[in-house]
């Protein structure tokens, strides 16, 4: 198990993928979504504001 695999579910976290040899690396397309979510959070765009 690597540090980026879920300890609870035994799968890799969103934004990562495995290659044909089983090595884990960043999935660049999914990483864009993760970066956007963090950017929104840093800019104060949180769900509580939109209730």
C-alpha positions, 0 to 999 in steps of 0.5 A, a space after each residue: 500500500 502506498 501513502 495515496 491509497 485509501 486505508 479504508 477502501 484499498 483504492 487510490 484517491 481521486 486524481 491518481 491512476 495506475 499505469 500498466 505496471 501498477 505504478 501510481 501517478 497523477 492523472 492530469 485531467 482529474 488533477 485539474 478538478 482537484 486544483 479548481 476545488 482548492 482554488 475555489 476554497 481559497 477564494 472563499 467560495 464555500 457551500 455555506 455561502 450559497 444556502 
